[in-house]
Amino acid sequence: MYNTAMKKINRFGKIGKQVITVLMVITVILTAAVAGFAGYLVSLPEDAVKMQVSADADLDVQEKLFGPLWDSLADGVAYSSEQMPDLENEALLPPEDIPLKVRLSIFDLEASTAVIHSEAGRKLVHAETEPVQYETTDFAKLLWWCVLAAASGIAALFMMRRLFLCFEKCESPFCEQIVKRMRQFTFSLLPLAVLVSAAETAVESILYPKEGLNIYVEWGAFGAFLIALCLGTVFRYGAQLQQESDETL
């Protein structure tokens, strides 16, 4: 019975080692390719590549419902016109068919300009966000953060491979070597969680600079660290019992 169980554990370690090895090779190749491309972008002039990104939205509302809706969506309207605004449904509405500087919140869109137009008893609003410009260095920063996060992932995979190697060759799953490898793998997850969280935060701040700094936390990686920590404690206790049993015999 014991030999059969150990054969299954050794087979589990062998298969796990092979799977992790394949994942490591693929991750290393992809990381090296991304790092090489990031290095190439750094060598280019800062303005070698420029890109402007903006978003727009069209709002079509019945005229009688427009006043309250506009009042709830718009904030800080400014415009230059000789027209006087209309007073409708006790809401002060800006003039139509001229560009308005306004902060207009429509779902996830934060518009900065808008034009209002009336047609067949309806109000049509075309809103646009202020364009965000990206340059070569911005793309390089994005890639370098991805490389850092991937490097921490490679380190964790390496530690996991060493753990599976121990399972492949061990005579008992509760031994000091496995406890040691499990501890190393567990603490390799901590920098992975920190670097992935930092990478997500940096990428969001680069892609959406006008939204301010939003801190992102990779709870999945932190959760994996806590689970591995608990499993390590169980295996350490099992190793202590195994040692006491061997000393008794």
N, C-alpha and C positions, 0 to 999 in steps of 0.2 A: 504493500500500500504506500509506504513512504517513498520507495524508489519510483513508483508510478507518478506520485505527486511531484517529486523533484524533476522527473523527466519533462513534465508539463511546464514547470517553472523555467527550466533551462530552454525549452522550446519557445516559451513566451519571450525570454530574454533575447534569443537569437533572432526571432521575427521582428521584435521591437528594434533591435540594433540595426537590422537591414533597412527597416522603414525610415528610421531617423537618419541613417547615412544618406539615403536618397534625398530626403528633405534638406539635409545640410548641403549637399552638393548643389541642388537646385537653388537654394537660398544664396549660397556663396557666389554662384555664377551671376545671378540676377543683381546681387549687391555690387559685385565688381563692375558689371555693365553700367549700373546707375551711377556709381562713383566715377567711372571713366567719363561718362557723359557730363556729369556735374563739373569735373575738372576741365573738360573742353569748353563748357559755358563760361567758366571763370576766366579762361584765356582770351575770350572775345571781349571787344569793347563793351562798356556798360550799356550803350544804346544800340547794340547790334540788333537786338530784337525788341520791339515795343508792341504792346497789345493793350487796347482799351476795351473794357467790358462794362456794359450797362444793361439795364432791364427796363421793361415798360409794361404797363397794364392799361386796359380799357374798361371803364365802368359805365354801364348803361342802366339808368334808374328812371322810374316814373317821376315826372316833375313834382308831383305832390309829396313824394317821399324823399326828395333830394335834400331839402333843408335840414331836417334832423340828422340824416346820414352824413352829410358834409360836415356838420357841426361836430359829429363824433369822430370822424376820421382825420380832419384837417387840424393842423396846429401851426401857428405863426405864419399866416398868409401875408405875403408882401407882393406888390405890383405897382407898376407905373402907368397911370391912365387918367384921362380927364373925366371918365365916366364915374358916376356915383354908384356905389353898390346898391343892390335891391334889398328891400326888407321884405322877407317872405317867411310866413309861418313863424314869426318872431325870431328868425335867424338872419344874421347879417351875411349875405352872400356876395362873393367877389364878382366882378364883371366877367363877361364871356368873351371867347375868341381872342384872348390875349394871354401871353405866357405868365404864369404865376409862380413865384418862389414860395414853396410850401412844403412842409413835412407831412406827407400823407402816408398813413399806415394802412396797407391793404395786405392782409395775411402776413407773409414774411417779407413783403416788399416795402422798403422805406423810400418812397419817392421824394424827389427834391424839386421837380417842376411839374406843372399840370396846366392843361387847357380845357376849359369848359365850353360846351356847345349845346344849344337847344335844337331839337328836331322832333317834330310830330308829337309834342306833348311829353317828350322824354329829355333827360339831361345826359349828355355823353361827356365823359371825362377821360382824357388821355394823359396818363402820368408816366414820368420817366425818372429813373435814378440818375444821380450824378456819376459820370463815367469814372471808373477806377483804372489807372494805368499801371501796367506791369512791364518791367524791363528785364534784361538778361540776368542781372544779379538776383532778382527776385526768384526766378526759376531755379537758379543755382542753389539758393538758400533752401528752397523746398526740397530739392534732391538730396542735399547734405543732411537735412534732418531725417529724411527717409533712410539714408545710409546708416546714420547713428542708431536709429531704432532697429534696423535690420541686423546690424552688428551685435547688438545686445541679444537679439533673437538667436543668432548663430551661436553665441556663447552658451545660452540656455540649452540649445539643441545638443551642443557638444557635451555638456554635463549630463544630459539625459542619455546620450549614447553610452557614456561611461557607466551609468547606472544599469542600463540594459546589458552591458557586457558583463557586469558582475552577476546579474541574474542568470546569464547564459552559462557561467562557469562555476557558480556557487554550489556548495554541497548542502547549504541550508539558507533559506531566505532571511533568517534572523542571525546575521553575523556582523561583526564590526565593520567589515569592508563595505557592505551594502548600506549600513547606517551612515557611514562617512560619505559615500557617494550621494546618498539621498539628501544629506545636509548640504552638500555642495550644490546640487541641483536646485534645492529649495531657495537658497540665497542668491542663486543666479537669476531667479525670477523677480527679485526686488529691483535691481537696476533695469531690468526689462520693463517693468511696470512704470518706473520713474521716467525712463527715456521715451517710452511710447507716449506717455501723458504729456511730456514736454514737447515732443514732436507734433502731436495733435494741436497743442496750444499755439506753437510757433506757426504751423501751417495755416491755422485759422486766422491768426493775426496778420499773416502775409496776404492771404487771399481776400480777407475782409478788413482792411485797415481802418475803415470808417466806423466800425462797430465797437472799437475799443478792445481791451484785453479781456478775453474770456478764458478762465482756467478750466482745462479739461482733465479729467482723471480717468484712467483706464482701469475701471473697477474689475473687469474680467481678469486682468493680469494680477491685480492685488488679491482677488479672490482665489486664484490658482496658487499664489504664494501661501495664503493661509491654509488651504487644503493640504498642500504639500508639507507644510510645517506640522500639521496634525498627524499626517501619515508618518512623518519622520519620528515623531514622539512615540507612536504605536510600535514602529519597528525597533526603536531604541529599547523600549521596554521588553519587547519580544527577545531581543538579543541578550538582555540581562538575564531573562529567565532561561534562555538556552545555555548561557555560560554557567549559571548556577546548577542546571541539570547535568551538564558535562562534568563539573567539578564533583558533584555528588556521586556520579557513576565512577 
